[in-house]
């Protein structure tokens, strides 16, 4: 997800100079995806230690 976010930011910056009304929303979507990734959304949940097989 971070790759898609960075790609949208770069694409938004490029489009900002070509078609500004397209580049700005694309850049904002990229920033939102990057922020969500940094916040931890889209990652797999950690396994709890309760499911560990404790055979002796």
N, C-alpha and C positions, 0 to 999 in steps of 0.2 A: 504494500500500500504506500510505502514511503517513496518508492520509485515512481508510482503514478502521480503522487503529489508533487514531486520535484519536476516531473515532466510537464504537468499542468502549469506550474509556476514559470518555467522556461518558455513554454508555448505562449503563456499569457504575456510575458515580457516582449516576445517577438511580435505578437499580434497587437500589442499596445501601440506600436509605431505604424502598423499597417491599417488595422481597423480597430480603433480604440474602444468602441462599444462592444466589441467581442473580446478583446484582450483583457479588459478589466474583470469581467465575470469569470473568465477562465483562470486568471491569476488568483482570484479570491477563492475559487473552488480548490485550487492547488494548495493554498495556504491552509484552508480548513482541513484538507486531508492530512497534511503534514502535522498540524496541531493535534488532530485526533490520533495519529500514530504515536506522537510523543506522549499523549495522555494514556496510551495503552489500549485503545480500542482496536479490534481486529487481530489481536494476538491470541494465541491459544492459552487456555487456562492452565495453570500449573497443577500438576497432580498432587493430591494430598498423600501424606505418608500412611494414611489408614489403609490404602489399597496394597501396601507392600506385603509380599508373601513372607511370613515369618516362620518358615519351617526350620526345625533344628535338626 
